[in-house]
Amino acid sequence: MSDVNNTVSKPRSSRKGNAPRKGDAAGSVSPARARQFHETEQRMKALSAPTLADVLRLAPDDDRMAAIRSRCGFDGGDPDELTGLGDSAVRNQYEALRPILVSQYRGEDDFRGLKMHLDRTVDALVRSAYGAANFFESRRQIAKDAKDAWKNEHRDEDRLGIDGGENRSDLLVRIAAEHGAKAYALACIATGACAAYAELMGEAWEPYQPRANRRALSEEAVAALEDAIGI
């Protein structure tokens, strides 16, 4: 066993020397809009083969989960227990399946069958955690926009609800907080699974990506264009 260390396009300039007209689509893009574009692009790329880093980038960390627990009352579970649950999910299968899935090749153990199974096991846990983290992030952005008066289409999101109850903006915050707790719990499990895999297999877990899908989107576009003109 061994341990493993773990466009926005530029403004068009078709009119020589002229600044973009007011309302022109070629005008400048706000920093917030550019940030949202790049974050969405990054999330879409991660959907096909999410990594643990993708999960941790979106899911609440320990500090944010503590704030959610104390201010909203949602519990994301004990992180040590959840991490141990993910760790055990991998270790138990390793021990139980090693006599079955490890073959003998030229007098040496061939772990490829067992590794392939554990690859898929960890992949399922990471994908589940990423789905929850991605959903939390979308709910968080909706709640954030509702709190921003300049982005608020209704202008009455922060009025008191019926009989002094929660208004729509506060309700969206609570929904995001609830899904944050879920994302945190699944992220802990995925973290434990990846740590156990790295120790048992001697290398960090990585999602499987077919060679055909490893090219960048720009490369795929160029390839499609070349194919269209017969190159």
Phi, psi and chi 1 to 4 in degrees:
 res  aa     phi    psi   chi1   chi2   chi3   chi4
   1 MET       -  144.9  -47.7  -60.3  176.5      -
   2 SER  -142.2  151.4   60.6      -      -      -
   3 ASP   -87.8  146.6  -65.2  -33.7      -      -
   4 VAL  -125.0  124.8  179.7      -      -      -
   5 ASN   -68.7  109.8  -67.3  -32.4      -      -
   6 ASN   -62.4      -  -67.5  -31.7      -      -
   7 THR       -  107.9  114.0      -      -      -
   8 VAL   -62.6  123.8  176.0      -      -      -
   9 SER   -65.1  153.6   59.0      -      -      -
  10 LYS   -73.9  152.9  -64.4 -178.9  179.2  179.8
  11 PRO   -57.2  138.9  -23.9   33.9      -      -
  12 ARG   -73.1  153.4  -67.0  171.3  -66.2 -179.4
  13 SER  -133.3   49.3   55.8      -      -      -
  14 SER   -71.0  -25.9   56.7      -      -      -
  15 ARG   -94.5  109.8  -63.7 -175.7  -60.4  -83.9
  16 LYS   -59.7  124.6  -62.8 -179.9  179.2  179.4
  17 GLY    71.0    0.9      -      -      -      -
  18 ASN  -101.8  138.7  -67.0  -27.0      -      -
  19 ALA   -75.3  153.1      -      -      -      -
  20 PRO   -58.5  138.7  -21.8   32.6      -      -
  21 ARG   -69.1  157.7  -65.2 -166.7  -60.5  -98.6
  22 LYS   -60.5  128.6 -177.4  178.6 -180.0  179.9
  23 GLY    86.0   -2.4      -      -      -      -
  24 ASP   -66.3  135.4 -165.9  -30.3      -      -
  25 ALA   -62.6  -19.6      -      -      -      -
  26 ALA   -82.7   -1.2      -      -      -      -
  27 GLY   -64.9  174.4      -      -      -      -
  28 SER   -66.2  149.0   60.5      -      -      -
  29 VAL  -100.7  136.1  177.8      -      -      -
  30 SER   -65.0  150.6   68.5      -      -      -
  31 PRO   -57.6  -37.7  -25.4   34.9      -      -
  32 ALA   -64.2  -41.0      -      -      -      -
  33 ARG   -66.2  -40.7 -175.9   64.6  175.5  170.6
  34 ALA   -64.2  -40.5      -      -      -      -
  35 ARG   -62.3  -45.1  174.3 -175.7   57.1   79.3
  36 GLN   -62.1  -38.1  -71.6  179.5   -9.4      -
  37 PHE   -62.8  -48.5  173.9   85.5      -      -
  38 HIS   -68.5  -36.0  -70.0  -61.9      -      -
  39 GLU   -66.0  -41.6  -72.7  178.9   -7.2      -
  40 THR   -64.5  -41.8  -59.4      -      -      -
  41 GLU   -60.8  -43.5 -177.0 -178.9   43.4      -
  42 GLN   -64.4  -40.3 -171.0  174.8   21.2      -
  43 ARG   -69.1  -37.4  -73.4  162.3   62.1 -174.6
  44 MET   -65.9  -37.8  -70.4  -57.2  -65.2      -
  45 LYS   -66.9  -35.7  -70.9 -179.8  179.0  178.8
  46 ALA   -72.6  -22.1      -      -      -      -
  47 LEU   -59.1  -35.2  -80.5  173.5      -      -
  48 SER   -72.9  -35.1   60.4      -      -      -
  49 ALA  -152.7   75.3      -      -      -      -
  50 PRO   -67.5  144.2   24.5  -33.8      -      -
  51 THR  -107.7  170.5   65.1      -      -      -
  52 LEU   -62.1  -35.6 -179.8   61.7      -      -
  53 ALA   -61.5  -38.0      -      -      -      -
  54 ASP   -63.4  -39.5  -67.8  -38.4      -      -
  55 VAL   -64.0  -49.6  172.8      -      -      -
  56 LEU   -68.6  -24.7  -60.6 -179.9      -      -
  57 ARG   -68.5  -29.9  176.7  171.4   51.8   83.4
  58 LEU  -104.4  -34.5  -62.8  177.6      -      -
  59 ALA   -72.7  154.2      -      -      -      -
  60 PRO   -61.8  142.2  -21.8   33.3      -      -
  61 ASP   -86.9 -175.4   57.4   16.4      -      -
  62 ASP   -60.3  -42.3  -68.9  -21.1      -      -
  63 ASP   -65.6  -44.3  -68.6  -22.8      -      -
  64 ARG   -67.6  -37.3  176.0  165.8  -75.2  180.0
  65 MET   -65.4  -37.0 -173.1   59.7 -120.5      -
  66 ALA   -62.9  -38.9      -      -      -      -
  67 ALA   -67.6  -40.9      -      -      -      -
  68 ILE   -62.3  -41.3  -69.5  174.5      -      -
  69 ARG   -65.6  -44.7 -176.4 -178.3  -65.8  108.8
  70 SER   -77.6  -33.4   62.8      -      -      -
  71 ARG   -96.3  -27.9  -60.0  173.1 -169.5  174.7
  72 CYS  -115.0  -15.1  -57.4      -      -      -
  73 GLY    82.7    9.6      -      -      -      -
  74 PHE   -93.4  133.3  -65.8  112.0      -      -
  75 ASP  -105.1  125.4 -171.5    4.1      -      -
  76 GLY   -91.6    8.3      -      -      -      -
  77 GLY    85.8  171.4      -      -      -      -
  78 ASP   -79.3  119.6 -177.5  -86.9      -      -
  79 PRO   -62.7  -35.8   19.8  -31.6      -      -
  80 ASP   -66.9  -42.4  -68.1  -27.0      -      -
  81 GLU   -65.7  -41.7  -70.6 -176.5    2.6      -
  82 LEU   -68.7  -40.5  -68.0  168.4      -      -
  83 THR   -63.8  -40.2  -58.8      -      -      -
  84 GLY   -65.0  -33.4      -      -      -      -
  85 LEU   -63.2  -43.7 -178.2   62.3      -      -
  86 GLY   -66.5  -38.8      -      -      -      -
  87 ASP   -61.4  -47.0 -178.3  -82.5      -      -
  88 SER   -66.6  -33.8  -63.1      -      -      -
  89 ALA   -59.1  -34.6      -      -      -      -
  90 VAL   -84.8  -45.8  174.0      -      -      -
  91 ARG   -63.9  -41.9  -69.6 -176.5 -174.6  -83.1
  92 ASN   -62.7  -40.5  -69.9  -15.3      -      -
  93 GLN   -71.0  -34.9  -67.1 -169.9   58.3      -
  94 TYR   -59.7  -49.2  177.0   91.9      -      -
  95 GLU   -66.9  -41.9  -64.7  -62.1  -25.1      -
  96 ALA   -72.5  -33.6      -      -      -      -
  97 LEU   -99.7  -10.3  -65.4  173.1      -      -
  98 ARG   -56.5  -45.1  177.5  171.4  179.0  172.0
  99 PRO   -65.2  -20.1  -19.3   32.9      -      -
 100 ILE   -96.6  -44.0  -57.1  169.5      -      -
 101 LEU   -93.9  -14.3  -61.6 -177.7      -      -
 102 VAL   -89.7  120.6  175.2      -      -      -
 103 SER   -99.4  167.1  -55.4      -      -      -
 104 GLN  -103.1  126.2  -73.5  -71.1  -41.5      -
 105 TYR  -132.5  112.9 -178.4   72.1      -      -
 106 ARG    53.6   42.6  -66.5 -178.0  177.9  177.6
 107 GLY    79.8    4.8      -      -      -      -
 108 GLU  -123.9  153.9  -64.8 -176.0   -3.2      -
 109 ASP   -71.1  132.9  -71.0  -22.2      -      -
 110 ASP  -108.9  107.4 -176.2  -10.9      -      -
 111 PHE   -89.5    5.8  -78.8   83.2      -      -
 112 ARG   -60.8  -40.5  -76.4  178.0  -64.7 -178.7
 113 GLY   -63.8  -44.5      -      -      -      -
 114 LEU   -67.6  -40.4 -179.4   56.2      -      -
 115 LYS   -62.5  -41.8 -179.2  179.6 -176.9  -59.1
 116 MET   -61.4  -41.1 -173.8  178.6  -62.1      -
 117 HIS   -65.1  -46.0  170.0   71.7      -      -
 118 LEU   -67.5  -32.5  -66.2 -178.1      -      -
 119 ASP   -55.5  -47.3  -81.0  -18.2      -      -
 120 ARG   -70.6  -34.9  -67.3  165.4  177.1  161.5
 121 THR   -63.7  -48.3  -60.9      -      -      -
 122 VAL   -67.4  -37.8  176.2      -      -      -
 123 ASP   -57.6  -42.6 -176.6   78.9      -      -
 124 ALA   -63.3  -41.8      -      -      -      -
 125 LEU   -68.0  -40.1  -65.5  174.8      -      -
 126 VAL   -68.1  -41.6  171.6      -      -      -
 127 ARG   -63.1  -40.3  -77.0 -178.5 -178.0  -84.6
 128 SER   -62.1  -45.2  178.4      -      -      -
 129 ALA   -65.2  -38.6      -      -      -      -
 130 TYR   -67.2  -40.0 -179.0   75.7      -      -
 131 GLY   -58.9  -43.8      -      -      -      -
 132 ALA   -67.7  -40.8      -      -      -      -
 133 ALA   -67.3  -39.0      -      -      -      -
 134 ASN   -66.1  -40.8 -163.0   33.3      -      -
 135 PHE   -66.5  -40.6 -169.5   74.7      -      -
 136 PHE   -59.0  -44.5  158.4   67.7      -      -
 137 GLU   -62.3  -39.0  176.6   60.2   17.8      -
 138 SER   -66.6  -40.0   66.6      -      -      -
 139 ARG   -67.1  -36.5  -63.2  -60.2   96.6 -177.4
 140 ARG   -64.7  -41.8 -171.0 -173.8   71.8   83.1
 141 GLN   -65.9  -38.9  -73.6  -67.5  -16.4      -
 142 ILE   -63.0  -44.1  -69.7  172.9      -      -
 143 ALA   -65.4  -39.3      -      -      -      -
 144 LYS   -64.0  -44.2 -179.4  176.8 -179.4  -63.0
 145 ASP   -64.9  -36.2  -70.6  -13.5      -      -
 146 ALA   -66.3  -29.4      -      -      -      -
 147 LYS   -79.0  -18.8  -77.2  -70.8 -173.2 -179.3
 148 ASP   -86.9  111.6 -169.2  -27.8      -      -
 149 ALA   -60.1  -30.3      -      -      -      -
 150 TRP   -75.6  -23.3  -67.1  105.4      -      -
 151 LYS   -98.1   -6.9  -63.7  177.5 -177.7  176.8
 152 ASN   -79.7  110.9 -171.1  -15.5      -      -
 153 GLU   -71.2  -30.4  -62.6  177.0   -3.8      -
 154 HIS   -88.8  -25.2  -54.6  -73.7      -      -
 155 ARG    63.2    4.6  -58.1  -64.3 -170.4 -151.6
 156 ASP  -127.9   17.9   60.1   -5.3      -      -
 157 GLU   -62.4  -30.4  -58.0  -81.5    1.4      -
 158 ASP  -100.7   12.5   53.0    0.3      -      -
 159 ARG   -74.4  154.5  -65.2  178.4 -176.7  175.3
 160 LEU   -62.1  144.6  -71.9  176.6      -      -
 161 GLY   -76.3 -171.8      -      -      -      -
 162 ILE   -62.0  133.2  -61.4  175.3      -      -
 163 ASP    56.2   33.3  -63.5  -30.1      -      -
 164 GLY    76.1   13.9      -      -      -      -
 165 GLY   -77.2 -168.7      -      -      -      -
 166 GLU   -63.6  139.8  -77.7 -174.7  -36.4      -
 167 ASN   -86.5  175.2   54.0   50.1      -      -
 168 ARG   -63.3  -37.9 -175.3  171.5 -177.3  -86.8
 169 SER   -63.7  -45.5  179.1      -      -      -
 170 ASP   -64.6  -36.4  -69.4  -20.7      -      -
 171 LEU   -63.2  -41.1  177.1   60.4      -      -
 172 LEU   -64.5  -36.1  -68.9  173.1      -      -
 173 VAL   -64.4  -43.1  170.0      -      -      -
 174 ARG   -65.7  -38.0  -74.4 -172.3   61.6   80.0
 175 ILE   -62.7  -44.1  -69.5  173.7      -      -
 176 ALA   -63.0  -42.3      -      -      -      -
 177 ALA   -62.4  -41.5      -      -      -      -
 178 GLU   -61.1  -44.1 -179.7 -179.6    4.3      -
 179 HIS   -73.5  -23.1  -73.2  -72.2      -      -
 180 GLY   -64.9  -40.0      -      -      -      -
 181 ALA   -64.4  -39.5      -      -      -      -
 182 LYS   -65.1  -44.2  -63.9  175.6 -178.8  179.0
 183 ALA   -64.2  -38.4      -      -      -      -
 184 TYR   -62.1  -45.8  176.6   81.9      -      -
 185 ALA   -61.5  -45.9      -      -      -      -
 186 LEU   -70.4  -29.9  -65.7  179.4      -      -
 187 ALA   -66.7  -36.7      -      -      -      -
 188 CYS   -63.9  -43.0  -71.4      -      -      -
 189 ILE   -62.9  -45.1  -67.2  175.9      -      -
 190 ALA   -62.9  -37.4      -      -      -      -
 191 THR   -62.7  -44.4  -61.3      -      -      -
 192 GLY   -63.8  -40.1      -      -      -      -
 193 ALA   -63.9  -43.2      -      -      -      -
 194 CYS   -66.4  -37.5  -72.4      -      -      -
 195 ALA   -65.9  -43.1      -      -      -      -
 196 ALA   -65.6  -42.0      -      -      -      -
 197 TYR   -59.3  -45.5  178.3   95.4      -      -
 198 ALA   -60.7  -40.6      -      -      -      -
 199 GLU   -70.5  -41.1 -178.0  177.1  -20.9      -
 200 LEU   -76.2  -38.6  -66.2  170.2      -      -
 201 MET   -93.1  -12.7  -67.7  -69.3  100.8      -
 202 GLY    78.2   12.4      -      -      -      -
 203 GLU  -156.1  154.1   61.3 -175.8   50.6      -
 204 ALA   -68.6  144.5      -      -      -      -
 205 TRP   -72.0  138.6  173.8   83.4      -      -
 206 GLU  -134.4  143.7  -67.1 -177.0   -0.2      -
 207 PRO   -68.0  145.6   26.2  -34.5      -      -
 208 TYR   -75.3  132.0  172.5   73.3      -      -
 209 GLN  -131.8  116.3  -69.9 -178.8  -65.8      -
 210 PRO   -58.3  145.6  -21.8   33.1      -      -
 211 ARG   -56.3  -35.5  -71.6 -172.6  177.0  -84.5
 212 ALA   -64.6  -21.9      -      -      -      -
 213 ASN  -102.7    8.4  -65.8  -27.3      -      -
 214 ARG   -87.9  -10.5  -70.9 -179.2  179.7  174.5
 215 ARG   -75.2  149.7  -65.4 -177.3  -62.0  175.5
 216 ALA   -67.9  160.3      -      -      -      -
 217 LEU   -60.4  -37.3  -66.9  177.1      -      -
 218 SER   -63.9  -38.3   58.8      -      -      -
 219 GLU   -66.7  -38.0  -67.0  175.9  -33.5      -
 220 GLU   -65.9  -37.9  -67.3 -180.0   -5.3      -
 221 ALA   -65.7  -41.4      -      -      -      -
 222 VAL   -64.4  -42.3  170.5      -      -      -
 223 ALA   -62.6  -40.1      -      -      -      -
 224 ALA   -65.7  -38.3      -      -      -      -
 225 LEU   -67.3  -42.8  179.6   59.8      -      -
 226 GLU   -62.4  -38.7  -67.7  175.1  -15.3      -
 227 ASP   -65.6  -37.8 -178.4   68.2      -      -
 228 ALA   -65.1  -32.6      -      -      -      -
 229 ILE   -99.9    7.0   61.9  176.7      -      -
 230 GLY    81.7   27.9      -      -      -      -
 231 ILE   -88.5      -  -64.0  178.6      -      -
